[in-house]
Amino acid sequence: MNPFSSGTRLRDMIRSIRACKTAAEERTVVRKECAAIRAAISENDQDYRHRNLAKLMFIHMLGYPTHFGQMECLKSIASPGFPEKRIGYLGLMLLLDERQEVLMLVTNSIKQDLNHTNQYIVGLALCALGNICSAEMARDLAPEVERLLQFRDPNIRKKAALCIIRIIKKVPDLAENFINPAASLLKEKHHGVLLTGVQLCTDLCKVSAEALEYFRKKCTEGLVKVLKDLANSPYAPEYDVSGITDPFLHIRLLKFLRVLGQGDVDASDCMNDILAQVATKTESNKNAGNAILYECVATIMSIEDNGGLRVLAINILGRFLSNRDNNIRYVALNMLMRAITVDSQAVQRHRATILECVKDSDASIRKRALELVYLLVNESNVKPLTKELVDYLEVSEPEFRGDLTAKICSIVEKFSAEKVWYIDQMLKVLSEAGKYVKDEVWHAVIVVITNASNLHGYAVRSLYRLVQTAGDQAILVRVAVWCIGEYGDMLVNGTGVLDIEEPITVTESDAVDVVETAVKQHSSDLTSRAMCLVTLLKLSSRFPSCSQRINDIIVQYKGSLVLELQQRALEFSSIVDKHQNIRSALVERMPVLDEATYSGRRAGSIPAVVSTSQGAPINLPNGVAKTTSAPLVDLLDLSSDDVPVPSSSGGGFLQDLLGVDLSPASSQSGTNQAQKSGTDVLLDLLSIGAPPAQSSSSIPDMLSTSQDNKRSANVLEQLSSPSVASGGVSTPLGSSSMMDLLNGFAPNPSKPENNGPTYPSIAAFESSSLKVTFNFSKQPGNPQTTLVEANFSNKTPNAYTDFIFQAAVPKFLQLHLDPASGNTLPAHGNGSISQNLRITNSQHGKKSLVMRIRIGYKMNSKDILEDGQINNFPRDL
């Protein structure tokens, strides 16, 4: 016999495939076998159909296409014999899925088999339907499956219940048809049927609120009785697992009770006693018992409040933490993280055990325990918990130090009531795991130190001590050299000594030694070396006696191959040698950094981006209100077709470009300033034009200066001329060419404000009941943005209520909708609703505006929707 004929046995084909040494040989064998099977199919070979299907299923499991054999499955299913039907249904479940159109052809065969007298054929049909049932098949076959819930054989009832689970997932609307039949399954004595019945009821509750209420009222007490009988049942060998009777049914019942008790006080009260019994009597020395206890704890934590039960549940989790099985400890930590939101005091009692889990050898347990410890921290226990974590940081594994360091820093920042304690803990972290600390953390340490004026001496002395022993930590060195540069005189003079610190004597030479050692030791760290050079420059002013030595250190870097260091060395050396008269002013002590602003920006509470799409004013550090406009975004080429520019992007990019602090201004002043000025911050930076004003009285409003910013205010006042006060614009000499370069972004003195081009109104949408009119305008100097006023009028004799207008645009457009003037549209056009839109076209001049709209309203209590597309916008918009 040809080894690749259709009559080849399955085992021979498998042997041939396994004997292949390369993938190409395997493909050749499979290709020949598939060709033989195709030939047998075309000849309608019925003798070997079952064998061919078996081979096709094996080929399918190897990943080769077998779609040509799908009809053979249907033919086998239509055969009268059980063996053919069995191989046909197996092929149906493997070779097809619910998305195949050919599946509709098998619906009638399945329906006939569901009504077959042979219970094994009925079981085959139920098994196939439960695996590949589609929504259409579910609707057609649901009555037959429901009838089989009353079948005499328990295996058929079990398979029917599992099949119904698939049906209600595909068609939730059918759930109400199965509520009563499913409830009857909860009275079954056969554990297999009861298990599937409980699962069916659980899934019904998830898709139907009506089913949930029915089971709560009718079945809760019965389920409690079933669970009690199961927990107290004697030894039954057919259900026994490690000395526990049917733990699978235990777990299913507990999950169902959890669903019923969640949000219902009466149902929760009904199950309290049995939950307490299961929690106390179940043995925890076997895995089956631990599984039941875990589900019992999950149920207790989910149902309505019972303080005693919850304490019992959390104590069970505490016992789990002492178990040698890593899986049990991990799930206990997961559950405790959920429990802490419910009863944090009960979880706090197991704090010591949880801390031990942080030191576990298993990485996943360490991480989960660390997250739990972070949640346990509060004002009363922050100090002992932080001490434990910092102590463990010294001996922790390198791969865990990053997570541990981040959590410690977050805890210290969040709960630091005393700045001395904050500085002590952060310096410990920097000395132990400095390389794992993020930049914003050590920046924050410096901010806190600058704000604690009474701790400057203490901080610099603490850093001096630590850098002697932990000089290899680059981040610690950065903070230390920064503080030595700022407060080196306090280090030498012993200023601000606290009672808690030991006295220390430091000379000027000692302070310079620390910086010199750091700049040599961290040769690969550019940031540290650059900071050291800045510190040396500061110390040359603080310690005049060491000025020459400091200059000698700086001079060594004049020939550095790193441009940053070379430039600093050249400039600093020149300052030390030739510019002693200005050196002290250059290296004055840094002003106090705003701790609240820095902390808020790190937390995201202070927006770093301001809205500029409407010319809203921004506040520069000198207190002068300037307006920005959308052309700045185009000038910098920051917009694109595939990345829409948000209304706030201009301010954010401007902040990065100029390195200034931009804080949002009020919306009211933004609207007024948008109409008063067409200039932007970039033009002001280039000294092109000055902001126009309506009268001289408006200048004080624009120049909101403080005592520290008078010089900036005077400069801007000098830029204003008498013509500015009367409404004109003063332009510096030689700026006309720059105007041309910027395409007229500066204000045009020959045109009055808001005198832009006019556009005709259009009837954007009109039906037998409604008319929508669009009026257009543009802001001067902002051609991309179009302001649209939409007016809606009612053409019918009935008033419209709950009126709402929606619009969508392509991604090269950006749309902003203001609130409508009302939500009631009077009849017969006796009134109208207006709504303002703002459209920004990132492809202005290349693509026209286009919009799709939808309008919804109620007329005589009936909801009505109208939609349409607007393509008749004026082309020059």
C-alpha positions in Angstrom: 0.0 0.0 0.0 1.2 3.5 -0.8 2.2 5.0 2.5 0.6 8.3 1.5 -2.7 7.0 0.2 -6.0 7.8 1.8 -6.0 4.5 3.5 -2.9 5.1 5.5 -3.5 4.6 9.2 -3.3 7.5 11.6 -0.4 6.0 13.5 1.6 5.5 10.3 1.1 9.1 9.3 2.2 10.3 12.7 5.3 8.0 12.6 6.2 9.4 9.1 5.9 13.0 10.3 7.9 12.4 13.4 10.6 10.7 11.4 11.2 14.0 9.4 14.5 15.6 10.2 13.7 19.1 8.8 10.7 21.3 8.6 10.8 21.0 4.8 10.5 17.2 5.0 7.5 17.6 7.4 5.8 20.0 5.0 6.4 17.5 2.1 4.8 14.7 4.1 1.8 16.8 5.1 1.3 18.1 1.6 1.2 14.6 0.1 -1.2 13.4 2.8 -3.5 16.4 2.3 -3.5 15.7 -1.4 -4.5 12.1 -0.8 -7.3 13.2 1.6 -8.5 15.7 -1.0 -8.6 12.9 -3.6 -10.6 10.7 -1.2 -13.0 13.5 -0.5 -13.6 14.2 -4.2 -14.3 10.5 -4.7 -16.7 10.5 -1.8 -14.8 7.7 -0.1 -17.0 6.7 2.8 -14.9 3.7 4.0 -12.0 5.9 5.2 -13.9 9.1 6.0 -13.5 8.7 9.8 -9.7 7.9 9.3 -9.3 11.0 7.0 -11.0 13.2 9.6 -8.7 11.9 12.4 -5.6 12.7 10.2 -7.0 16.1 9.4 -7.3 16.9 13.1 -3.7 15.9 13.7 -2.6 18.0 10.8 -4.7 20.9 12.1 -3.0 20.6 15.5 0.4 20.9 13.7 -0.7 24.3 12.3 -1.5 23.5 8.7 -4.7 24.6 6.9 -7.5 22.0 6.9 -10.5 24.0 5.7 -11.1 21.7 2.8 -12.2 19.0 5.3 -14.9 21.0 7.1 -17.7 19.5 5.0 -16.5 16.0 5.8 -17.3 16.8 9.5 -20.8 17.7 8.6 -21.3 14.5 6.5 -20.0 12.4 9.5 -22.4 14.2 11.9 -25.3 13.4 9.5 -24.4 9.7 9.5 -26.7 7.5 11.6 -24.0 5.6 13.5 -22.4 6.7 16.8 -18.7 6.2 15.8 -19.1 8.4 12.7 -21.0 11.1 14.7 -18.3 11.0 17.4 -15.5 11.6 15.0 -17.6 14.2 13.2 -18.4 16.2 16.3 -14.8 16.1 17.4 -13.7 17.4 14.0 -16.4 20.1 14.2 -15.1 21.4 17.5 -11.5 21.4 16.3 -11.7 22.5 12.7 -14.5 25.1 13.0 -15.4 27.9 15.3 -18.4 30.1 15.7 -17.3 32.6 13.1 -17.5 30.0 10.2 -20.5 30.5 8.0 -20.6 26.7 7.3 -21.5 26.2 10.9 -25.1 27.2 10.1 -25.5 24.0 8.0 -25.0 21.8 11.1 -27.7 23.5 13.2 -30.4 21.1 12.0 -28.2 18.0 12.6 -27.5 19.1 16.1 -31.2 19.7 16.7 -32.0 16.2 15.6 -29.3 14.7 17.8 -30.5 16.7 20.8 -33.8 14.8 20.4 -32.2 11.4 19.7 -33.1 8.4 21.8 -29.5 7.5 22.3 -28.3 9.5 25.3 -24.6 9.2 24.1 -25.5 10.9 20.9 -27.4 13.6 22.8 -24.2 14.1 24.9 -22.1 14.5 21.8 -24.5 17.2 20.5 -24.5 19.1 23.8 -20.7 19.0 24.0 -20.3 20.4 20.5 -22.9 23.1 21.1 -21.3 24.1 24.4 -18.0 24.6 22.6 -18.8 26.4 19.3 -22.3 27.8 19.8 -23.0 31.1 18.0 -25.7 33.6 18.8 -27.9 32.4 16.0 -27.5 28.7 17.0 -28.2 29.7 20.7 -31.6 31.3 19.7 -32.5 28.3 17.6 -31.6 25.5 20.0 -32.3 27.0 23.4 -35.7 25.3 23.9 -34.2 21.8 23.2 -31.4 22.5 25.7 -33.8 23.7 28.3 -35.8 20.6 27.9 -32.7 18.4 28.5 -32.3 19.9 32.0 -35.1 17.5 33.0 -33.4 14.5 31.3 -33.3 11.3 33.3 -29.5 10.8 33.1 -27.5 13.1 35.3 -24.6 13.4 32.8 -27.0 14.8 30.2 -28.4 17.3 32.8 -24.9 18.3 33.7 -23.9 18.9 30.0 -27.1 20.8 29.4 -26.4 23.2 32.2 -22.9 23.8 30.9 -24.3 24.3 27.4 -26.8 26.9 28.8 -23.8 28.8 30.3 -22.5 29.2 26.8 -25.9 30.2 25.4 -26.6 33.0 28.0 -23.1 34.4 27.4 -23.8 34.6 23.7 -27.4 35.9 24.1 -28.0 37.4 27.5 -31.6 38.1 26.6 -32.4 34.4 26.9 -31.3 34.4 30.6 -34.8 34.9 32.0 -36.0 31.7 30.3 -33.5 29.6 32.4 -34.0 31.1 35.9 -36.6 28.6 37.2 -34.9 25.5 35.6 -31.6 26.6 37.0 -33.0 27.1 40.5 -34.4 23.5 40.4 -30.8 22.2 39.8 -29.8 23.6 43.2 -31.8 20.8 44.8 -29.9 18.0 43.0 -28.3 15.3 45.1 -25.8 14.4 42.3 -22.7 16.5 42.9 -21.8 16.8 39.3 -25.2 18.3 38.4 -25.2 20.4 41.5 -21.8 21.8 40.7 -22.8 22.8 37.2 -26.1 24.1 38.5 -24.4 26.4 40.9 -22.1 27.7 38.2 -25.1 28.3 35.9 -26.9 30.3 38.6 -23.7 32.3 39.2 -23.4 33.2 35.5 -27.1 34.0 35.3 -26.7 36.5 38.2 -23.9 38.3 36.2 -26.0 38.8 33.1 -29.5 39.4 34.7 -30.4 41.6 37.7 -33.8 39.8 37.7 -32.1 36.5 38.2 -29.9 37.9 41.0 -33.0 39.2 42.9 -34.8 35.9 42.4 -31.9 33.7 43.7 -31.4 36.1 46.7 -35.0 35.7 47.8 -35.7 32.1 46.9 -32.4 30.2 47.1 -30.1 31.8 49.7 -31.3 29.7 52.6 -31.3 26.5 50.5 -27.7 27.2 49.5 -26.7 27.7 53.1 -28.2 24.4 54.0 -26.4 22.6 51.1 -23.1 24.1 52.2 -23.8 23.1 55.8 -24.6 19.5 54.9 -21.5 19.4 52.7 -19.2 20.7 55.5 -20.7 18.3 58.0 -21.0 15.3 55.7 -19.3 12.0 56.6 -16.5 10.4 54.6 -17.6 9.7 51.0 -14.8 8.0 49.0 -16.2 9.1 45.6 -16.0 12.8 46.6 -13.1 12.8 49.0 -10.0 14.9 48.3 -7.3 14.9 51.0 -9.8 14.2 53.7 -12.2 17.0 52.5 -15.6 16.2 50.9 -15.8 17.7 47.4 -13.7 20.9 47.8 -14.7 21.9 44.2 -18.4 22.1 45.2 -17.3 23.9 48.4 -15.6 26.6 46.3 -18.5 27.0 43.8 -21.0 27.4 46.6 -18.8 30.0 48.4 -18.4 32.0 45.1 -22.2 31.9 44.5 -22.9 33.1 48.1 -20.4 35.9 47.5 -22.4 37.1 44.5 -25.7 36.9 46.5 -24.4 38.6 49.6 -22.7 41.5 47.9 -24.8 44.6 48.5 -27.6 42.7 50.3 -27.7 42.9 54.1 -30.4 40.2 54.6 -28.6 37.6 52.4 -25.3 38.4 54.2 -26.9 37.9 57.6 -28.3 34.6 56.5 -24.9 33.2 55.5 -22.8 34.6 58.4 -23.0 31.4 60.6 -22.1 28.9 57.9 -19.1 31.1 56.8 -17.9 31.2 60.3 -18.2 27.4 60.6 -16.3 26.9 57.3 -13.6 29.3 58.4 -13.0 27.7 61.8 -13.5 23.9 61.0 -11.7 23.6 57.7 -8.3 22.0 58.0 -5.4 24.2 56.7 -2.7 21.5 56.5 -3.8 20.4 53.0 -4.0 22.4 49.8 -7.7 21.6 49.3 -8.4 23.0 52.7 -6.4 26.2 52.0 -8.4 26.7 48.7 -11.7 26.5 50.6 -10.4 28.9 53.3 -9.2 31.4 50.6 -12.6 31.4 48.9 -14.3 31.7 52.3 -12.1 34.7 53.2 -12.9 36.3 49.8 -16.6 35.8 50.4 -16.4 37.3 53.9 -14.6 40.4 52.6 -17.2 40.9 49.8 -20.5 40.6 51.6 -22.0 43.3 53.8 -20.3 44.4 57.0 -19.7 42.0 59.9 -16.7 43.1 61.9 -16.1 39.8 63.8 -16.1 37.7 60.6 -13.7 40.1 58.9 -11.2 39.9 61.8 -11.5 36.1 61.6 -10.9 36.2 57.8 -7.8 38.5 58.2 -6.4 36.2 60.9 -6.7 33.3 58.4 -4.7 35.4 55.9 -2.1 36.1 58.6 -1.8 32.3 59.1 -1.3 32.0 55.3 1.6 34.3 55.5 3.4 31.8 57.8 2.9 29.0 55.4 5.9 27.5 53.6 4.2 27.5 50.2 5.0 30.6 48.2 1.7 30.5 46.3 -0.3 30.6 49.5 1.7 33.5 50.9 1.3 35.4 47.6 -2.5 35.0 47.4 -2.6 36.0 51.1 -0.7 39.2 50.4 -3.0 40.0 47.4 -6.1 39.5 49.6 -4.7 41.6 52.4 -4.2 44.5 49.9 -7.9 44.3 49.3 -8.8 43.9 53.0 -6.8 47.0 54.1 -9.5 49.2 52.6 -12.1 47.5 54.6 -10.4 47.0 58.0 -7.0 48.5 58.2 -6.7 47.9 62.0 -7.0 44.2 61.7 -4.4 44.1 58.9 -2.0 46.3 61.1 -1.9 43.4 63.6 0.0 41.3 61.1 2.5 44.1 60.3 5.5 42.2 61.6 4.7 39.1 59.5 4.2 41.3 56.4 7.6 43.0 57.0 9.2 39.6 57.2 7.7 38.8 53.7 9.5 41.9 52.4 12.8 40.0 53.2 11.6 36.8 51.5 13.8 35.1 48.9 11.0 35.0 46.3 11.0 38.2 44.2 7.2 38.3 43.6 6.5 37.9 47.3 9.0 40.7 48.2 7.4 43.1 45.7 3.8 42.3 46.8 4.7 42.6 50.5 6.5 45.9 49.8 3.3 47.3 48.2 1.3 46.1 51.2 3.7 47.8 53.6 3.4 51.0 51.7 -0.4 50.9 52.1 0.0 50.1 55.9 2.0 53.3 56.6 0.3 56.1 58.5 1.3 58.9 60.7 1.5 56.7 63.8 3.7 54.0 62.4 5.7 55.7 59.7 8.9 56.0 61.8 9.3 52.3 62.9 8.2 51.0 59.4 10.7 53.3 57.7 13.5 52.2 60.0 12.8 48.6 59.2 12.8 49.2 55.5 16.0 51.4 55.6 17.7 48.7 57.7 16.8 46.1 55.2 18.0 48.3 52.3 21.5 47.8 53.6 21.4 44.0 53.0 18.8 43.7 50.2 19.6 42.2 46.8 20.6 44.6 44.1 17.7 43.8 41.8 15.2 44.6 44.6 16.8 47.9 45.7 15.2 50.0 43.0 11.7 49.2 44.1 12.6 49.4 47.8 14.3 52.7 47.4 11.3 54.2 45.5 8.9 53.1 48.2 11.0 54.4 51.0 11.4 57.8 49.3 7.7 58.0 48.7 6.9 57.1 52.3 9.3 59.7 53.7 8.0 62.4 51.4 4.4 61.7 52.1 4.6 61.4 55.9 7.5 63.6 57.0 6.2 65.8 59.8 9.6 66.9 60.8 12.2 68.1 58.4 15.1 66.8 60.5 13.7 63.3 60.3 13.1 63.7 56.5 16.7 64.8 55.9 18.1 62.0 58.1 16.1 59.3 56.3 16.7 60.6 52.8 20.4 60.9 53.4 20.5 57.3 54.7 18.8 56.2 51.5 21.2 58.2 49.4 24.2 56.7 51.2 22.9 53.1 50.8 21.3 53.1 47.4 22.0 56.4 45.8 22.2 55.1 42.3 18.7 53.8 42.5 17.3 57.2 43.4 15.5 59.1 40.6 16.6 62.7 39.8 13.4 64.3 41.0 13.9 62.7 44.5 17.3 64.2 45.1 16.1 67.5 43.6 13.4 67.5 46.2 15.9 66.8 49.0 17.8 70.0 47.9 14.5 71.9 47.8 13.6 70.9 51.3 17.1 71.7 52.6 17.0 75.2 51.1 13.6 75.8 52.8 14.8 74.7 56.2 17.0 77.7 57.1 17.6 76.5 60.6 18.9 73.1 59.3 21.4 74.3 56.7 24.4 73.7 59.0 23.0 70.4 60.2 22.4 69.2 56.7 25.8 70.2 55.3 27.6 68.6 58.3 25.6 65.3 57.9 26.4 65.2 54.2 30.1 65.9 54.9 30.2 62.9 57.3 28.4 60.6 54.9 30.4 61.5 51.9 33.5 60.4 53.8 32.2 56.8 54.1 29.9 56.5 51.0 31.7 58.6 48.5 31.0 56.0 45.8 27.3 57.0 45.7 27.2 59.6 42.9 23.7 60.9 43.9 24.9 61.5 47.5 28.0 63.3 46.2 25.8 65.6 44.1 23.7 66.6 47.0 26.8 67.0 49.2 28.8 69.2 46.9 25.7 71.3 46.2 25.2 71.9 49.9 29.0 72.5 50.5 29.0 75.1 47.8 26.0 76.9 49.3 26.7 76.4 53.0 30.4 75.7 53.1 30.9 78.6 55.5 28.4 77.1 57.9 30.3 73.8 57.7 33.6 75.5 58.6 32.2 77.9 61.2 30.0 75.3 63.0 26.9 77.4 62.6 23.5 76.0 63.7 24.7 73.0 65.7 21.7 70.9 67.0 21.6 69.0 70.2 21.3 65.7 68.4 24.5 65.9 66.5 28.1 65.3 67.5 30.5 68.2 67.2 32.9 68.2 64.2 35.8 70.4 63.2 36.2 71.1 59.5 38.7 73.5 57.9 38.4 75.3 54.6 41.0 72.9 53.2 39.0 69.9 54.3 35.9 71.2 52.5 37.9 71.7 49.3 39.4 68.2 49.7 36.0 66.6 49.6 35.1 68.3 46.4 38.4 67.6 44.8 38.1 63.9 45.7 34.6 63.8 44.3 35.5 65.3 41.0 38.3 62.8 40.5 36.5 59.8 41.9 33.4 60.2 39.6 35.3 60.6 36.4 32.5 58.9 34.4 29.7 61.0 35.8 29.4 64.3 33.9 26.7 65.7 36.1 28.7 65.2 39.3 31.9 66.6 37.8 30.0 69.7 36.5 28.4 70.3 39.9 31.8 69.9 41.5 33.3 72.6 39.3 30.4 75.0 40.2 31.0 74.2 43.9 34.7 75.0 43.6 33.8 78.4 42.0 31.5 79.1 44.9 34.1 78.1 47.5 36.7 80.3 45.9 34.5 83.2 47.0 33.5 81.7 50.4 37.2 80.7 51.2 39.5 83.4 49.8 42.5 81.7 51.3 42.0 78.6 49.1 41.3 80.5 46.0 44.6 79.7 44.3 44.3 76.0 45.1 40.8 75.9 43.8 41.9 77.6 40.6 44.6 75.0 40.1 42.0 72.3 40.3 39.7 74.0 37.8 42.6 74.7 35.4 43.1 70.9 35.0 39.9 70.6 33.1 40.6 73.3 30.5 41.8 70.6 28.2 39.0 68.2 28.9 37.6 66.4 25.9 34.1 66.9 27.3 33.0 70.2 26.0 30.7 71.0 29.0 33.6 70.6 31.5 36.1 72.4 29.2 33.8 75.4 28.9 33.0 75.6 32.6 36.7 75.3 33.5 37.7 78.1 31.1 34.9 80.4 32.3 35.4 79.7 36.0 39.1 80.0 35.8 38.7 83.4 34.2 36.3 84.5 36.9 38.7 83.4 39.7 41.7 85.1 38.0 40.4 88.2 36.5 37.0 89.0 37.8 37.2 89.0 41.6 35.1 92.2 41.7 32.0 90.4 40.3 32.7 86.9 41.7 30.9 87.4 45.0 27.8 88.6 43.2 27.9 85.7 40.7 28.1 83.1 43.4 25.7 84.5 46.0 23.7 82.0 47.9 20.8 80.6 46.0 17.3 82.0 46.8 14.9 79.8 48.7 13.2 77.4 46.2 9.4 77.3 46.4 8.8 73.9 48.0 5.0 74.0 47.5 5.3 74.8 43.8 8.0 72.1 43.2 6.0 69.5 45.1 2.8 70.4 43.3 4.5 70.2 39.9 5.9 66.8 40.7 2.5 65.6 41.8 0.9 67.1 38.6 -1.3 69.5 40.5 0.2 72.6 38.8 -0.2 72.4 35.0 3.0 72.9 33.1 1.1 73.8 30.0 -1.2 76.7 29.4 -3.9 77.2 26.8 -2.9 79.4 23.9 -5.5 78.6 21.3 -7.5 81.7 22.2 -4.6 84.0 22.9 -5.0 83.5 26.6 -2.4 85.5 28.6 0.5 83.7 30.3 2.4 85.0 33.3 6.1 85.3 32.8 8.4 85.4 35.9 8.7 89.2 35.7 4.9 89.5 36.3 4.2 90.9 32.8 1.1 89.5 31.1 1.8 88.6 27.5 -0.5 86.9 25.0 0.4 84.0 22.8 -1.3 82.9 19.7 -1.6 79.8 17.6 0.8 80.9 14.8 3.7 80.3 17.3 2.9 76.6 17.0 3.1 76.8 13.2 6.2 78.9 13.3 7.9 76.2 15.3 6.4 73.4 13.0 4.9 71.7 16.0 1.7 70.5 14.4 1.2 67.7 11.9 -1.7 66.0 10.1 -1.4 62.8 12.0 -0.8 64.3 15.4 -3.5 66.9 16.3 -2.2 69.8 18.3 -4.2 70.3 21.6 -5.2 73.7 22.6 -2.5 73.8 25.3 0.4 72.6 23.2 1.7 76.1 22.3 2.3 77.1 25.9 4.0 73.8 26.7 6.5 73.9 23.8 7.1 77.6 24.6 7.9 76.7 28.2 10.4 74.1 27.0 11.9 76.5 24.4 12.3 79.5 26.7 12.9 77.7 30.0 10.4 79.9 31.8 7.6 79.1 34.3 4.2 79.5 32.6 1.2 79.4 34.9 -2.4 79.5 33.6 -4.2 82.7 33.7 -7.9 83.2 34.3 -10.3 82.5 31.5 -11.9 86.0 31.8 -8.7 87.9 31.4 -7.7 85.5 28.6 -10.8 86.4 26.6 -10.2 90.2 27.0 -6.5 89.9 26.2 -7.2 87.8 23.1 -9.1 90.7 21.6 -6.5 93.4 22.6 -3.3 91.9 21.2 -2.0 90.0 18.3 1.6 89.7 19.4 3.1 86.6 21.1 5.9 85.9 23.5 8.3 85.0 20.7 7.9 88.5 19.2 8.4 90.1 22.6 11.5 88.0 23.0 12.9 89.3 19.7 11.9 92.9 20.6 9.6 93.1 17.6 6.8 95.5 18.4 5.1 96.1 21.7 1.7 95.0 22.9 -1.0 97.5 21.9 -3.2 99.1 24.5 -6.5 101.0 24.2 -5.4 103.7 26.6 -2.6 104.6 29.0 -4.7 103.4 31.8 -4.4 99.8 30.5 -0.7 99.7 31.0 -0.8 99.1 34.8 -3.1 96.2 34.2 -0.8 94.6 31.7 2.3 95.2 33.8 1.3 93.5 37.0 4.6 93.9 38.7 5.9 93.2 42.2 8.6 95.0 44.2 11.1 92.4 43.0 10.3 93.0 39.3 10.3 96.8 39.0 13.3 96.7 36.7 11.4 94.4 34.2 8.4 96.7 34.4 10.5 99.8 33.6 12.1 98.1 30.6 8.7 97.3 29.2 7.4 100.8 29.9 10.3 102.2 28.0 9.3 100.1 25.0 5.8 101.7 25.0 5.5 105.0 23.1 2.8 107.7 23.1 1.4 106.1 20.0 0.9 102.9 21.9 -1.3 104.6 24.4 -3.5 106.0 21.7 -4.0 102.7 19.9 -1.0 102.5 17.6 2.1 100.3 17.6 5.7 101.2 18.1 8.1 99.3 15.9 11.9 99.4 16.4 14.1 100.5 13.5 15.1 97.7 11.2 12.3 95.4 12.2 10.4 95.5 8.9 12.5 92.7 7.4 11.9 90.6 10.5 8.2 91.3 10.1 8.4 89.9 6.5 10.3 86.9 7.8 7.6 86.1 10.3 4.8 86.5 7.7 3.2 89.4 9.5 2.8 87.8 12.9 3.4 91.1 14.6 0.4 93.4 15.0 -0.4 95.5 11.9 -0.7 99.2 12.7 -2.6 100.1 9.6 -5.6 97.8 10.5 -8.0 98.2 13.4 -8.3 95.2 15.7 -10.8 92.4 14.8 -11.1 93.8 11.3 -10.4 90.4 9.6 -11.9 89.0 6.4 -15.6 88.4 6.3 -17.2 85.1 5.3 -20.8 84.4 4.1 -23.1 82.4 6.3 -24.2 79.0 5.2 -27.2 76.7 5.8 -25.1 73.9 7.3 -28.1 71.5 7.7 -31.8 71.7 6.9 -34.6 69.2 7.2 -38.4 69.4 7.4 -38.2 70.1 11.1 -34.9 71.9 11.8 -32.5 74.4 10.2 -28.9 75.0 11.3 -27.0 78.1 10.2 -23.3 78.7 10.6 -21.7 82.2 10.9 -17.9 82.4 10.5 -15.2 84.8 11.9 -11.5 84.6 12.5 -9.1 86.3 15.0 -6.5 88.6 13.4 -3.2 86.9 12.9 -4.6 83.4 13.5 -5.6 82.0 10.1 -5.7 78.4 11.2 -8.5 78.9 13.8 -12.1 79.5 12.7 -14.8 80.7 15.1 -18.2 79.4 14.2 -21.5 80.5 15.6 -24.2 77.9 15.1 -27.9 78.9 15.2 -30.6 76.3 15.4 -34.3 77.1 14.6 -37.4 74.9 14.8 -39.6 74.7 11.8 -42.4 72.7 13.4 -45.4 73.7 15.6 -44.0 71.6 18.5 -41.3 72.7 20.9 -38.1 70.6 21.2 -36.7 69.8 24.7 -33.4 68.2 25.8 -31.8 69.6 22.7 -28.1 68.5 22.2 -25.7 69.1 19.3 -22.7 66.8 18.6 -20.0 67.1 16.0 -17.0 65.1 14.8 -14.1 66.2 12.5 -11.1 64.4 10.9 -7.9 64.1 12.8 -6.2 67.0 10.9 -8.9 69.3 12.5 -9.3 70.1 16.2 -12.8 71.0 17.4 -13.8 72.7 20.6 -17.5 73.1 21.5 -18.8 75.7 24.0 -22.0 75.1 25.9 -25.2 75.8 24.1 -27.3 78.8 25.1 -30.2 76.5 26.1 -31.7 73.1 25.7 -35.3 74.1 24.7 -36.0 75.1 21.1 -39.4 77.0 20.7 -41.8 76.1 17.9 -42.4 78.0 14.6 -38.9 79.6 14.8 -40.1 82.0 17.6 -36.6 81.6 19.2 -33.3 79.9 18.5 -30.4 78.2 20.3 -26.9 79.3 19.6 -23.7 77.5 20.2 -20.1 78.6 19.6 -17.5 76.2 17.9 -13.8 76.7 17.5 -12.1 74.7 14.7 -8.3 74.6 14.2 -7.1 73.4 10.9 -3.5 72.0 11.0 -3.6 71.7 7.1 -4.8 75.2 6.5 -4.6 76.2 2.9 -4.3 72.5 1.9 -7.5 70.9 3.1 -10.9 72.4 3.6 -13.1 72.0 6.6 -15.5 69.1 6.8 -17.7 68.0 9.7 -20.3 65.4 10.6 -23.1 66.4 13.0 -25.7 64.8 15.0 -28.6 66.6 16.7 -30.8 65.0 19.3 -34.0 66.3 21.0 -37.3 65.3 22.4 -40.7 66.1 20.7 -43.8 65.1 22.6 -41.7 62.9 24.9 -40.3 61.0 21.9 -36.5 60.9 21.3 -35.5 62.0 17.8 -32.0 61.9 16.2 -31.0 63.7 13.0 -27.5 63.6 11.5 -25.7 64.8 8.4 -22.4 65.8 6.9 -21.3 69.4 6.1 -19.1 69.8 3.1 -20.1 73.3 2.0 -17.7 75.3 4.2 -16.1 78.3 2.4 -12.8 77.2 0.8 -10.6 79.9 2.3 -11.4 78.9 5.9 
